Amino acid sequence: MQVFNVSGMTCSHCERAVTQAIQALDPQAQVQVDLAAGTVQVQSSASEQAIREAISEEGYQVS
């Protein structure tokens, strides 16, 4: 399980955008977005870097 701190997520649209971006890399990925905490937990075979890039391409900052 990888955990990413993601800033800029504020609503269910943000949650869907991030989830879909990650699942485009790995359709079997399990994604849990916590808007209040600003975190995204991912269980996936995709690399950490690929996941970071997918989230960034949606317009969110990953730290």
N, C-alpha and C positions, 0 to 999 in steps of 0.2 A: 504494500500500500504506500503510495506516494502522496504527500500533502504539499499543496502549493498555497502560498499567500497571494491572493489576487485582489487588486484594488480596482474600484470602478463598477463593481457589480451592485445593482440596487433593486432589481425587480425580477419577476419570473421570466421576462424576456431574456435578461442577462443569463439567468440560470440555464435556459434552453439553448442559448447561443453557445455557451461554453461546453455544455454537455454534448451537443451535436458536433462541435468542432473536434472534440476528443474522440467521439465515436466514429467520426469519419476516418480517423487514423486506425482505430481498432474497434470494429463493430461490437465486439464482446466486452469492451471496457465497462467497468462499473464506476459510475461517477456520482459523487455526493457533493452538492454545493451547499455551503452554509453562508447565506447572504449576510447575516448579522456578524459572523466572525470574519468574513472575508476569506474563507478558505475553500479549497476544492480538494477532495480526497479522490484519488484515482487508483483503481486496481486494473492494470493493463499490461499487455506485452510490449506496448510502444515505449520507446526510450523517454527518459525524463526531458531531454532536449526537444524531442519532437512534440511532446505535450506542451512544453513551455511555448514553443513557436506557434502551435495551434491556438492557444489561448491569446497570445499576443496579437495574432492576425485578426482576432475578433475585436481588438481595440482595448484590451485590458492589460494592466501592468502586472507582471508576475515577479514576485521576489522570493 
